[in-house]
Amino acid sequence: MRTYPVQLNDWQHAIAVNRDQKVFKALFLHFYKPLTHFAVTIVKNKEAAEEVFSDVMLKLWDLGPALEKVDNLSTYLFIAI
């Protein structure tokens, strides 16, 4: 089966400009595992890491149109953790 790379810039635009909740959910699920795993290495607790992840994603949604100004979404999210 052939897989296609995720177009984070397209998702970022859809969330920032169109406030697309389906795309936000896809982004949430896409980053859930890597970001919670990264957060666990910092807070040393899975439940706390999940809460940190949820808080970061909520803040991302709250950025609204300002999200378009983020140059590298993946880097931005890891730094936010």
C-alpha positions in Angstrom: 0.0 0.0 0.0 1.3 3.4 -0.9 1.2 6.1 1.7 1.2 9.8 1.1 3.0 12.4 3.2 0.8 14.5 5.5 0.6 18.1 4.1 1.0 20.0 7.4 0.9 23.3 5.6 -2.5 22.5 4.2 -3.8 21.4 7.5 -2.4 24.5 9.2 -4.1 26.7 6.6 -7.5 24.8 7.0 -7.4 25.2 10.8 -6.2 28.8 10.8 -8.4 30.2 8.0 -11.4 27.9 7.8 -11.5 26.7 11.4 -11.9 23.2 10.1 -12.6 20.9 13.0 -12.2 17.7 11.0 -8.7 18.7 10.0 -7.9 19.8 13.6 -8.9 16.3 14.7 -6.7 14.7 12.1 -3.8 16.9 13.2 -4.5 16.0 16.9 -4.4 12.3 16.1 -1.4 12.7 13.9 0.7 14.3 16.6 -0.9 12.5 19.6 1.6 9.6 19.9 4.9 11.5 19.2 4.1 14.5 21.3 2.7 12.6 24.3 5.8 10.3 24.2 8.0 13.4 24.1 6.0 15.0 27.0 6.4 11.8 29.1 10.2 12.1 28.8 9.8 15.6 30.4 7.0 15.1 33.0 7.7 11.4 33.7 3.9 10.6 33.9 1.6 9.5 31.1 -1.5 11.2 32.4 0.3 14.5 32.9 1.8 14.2 29.4 -1.6 13.7 27.9 -2.8 16.8 29.7 0.1 18.8 28.5 -0.6 17.6 24.9 -4.2 18.6 25.2 -3.4 22.0 26.6 -0.9 22.6 23.7 -3.5 21.6 21.1 -6.1 23.8 22.7 -3.8 26.7 22.5 -3.0 25.9 18.9 -6.7 26.0 18.1 -7.0 29.3 20.0 -4.4 30.9 17.8 -6.9 31.1 15.0 -5.6 33.1 12.0 -2.3 33.7 13.8 -1.5 30.0 13.2 -0.7 30.9 9.6 2.4 32.8 10.8 3.9 29.6 12.3 6.8 28.6 9.9 7.2 25.0 11.0 4.2 23.5 12.7 5.9 20.3 13.9 8.8 22.2 15.5 6.4 24.7 17.0 4.4 21.9 18.7 7.5 20.1 20.1 8.8 23.4 21.5 5.4 24.1 23.0 5.4 20.8 24.9 
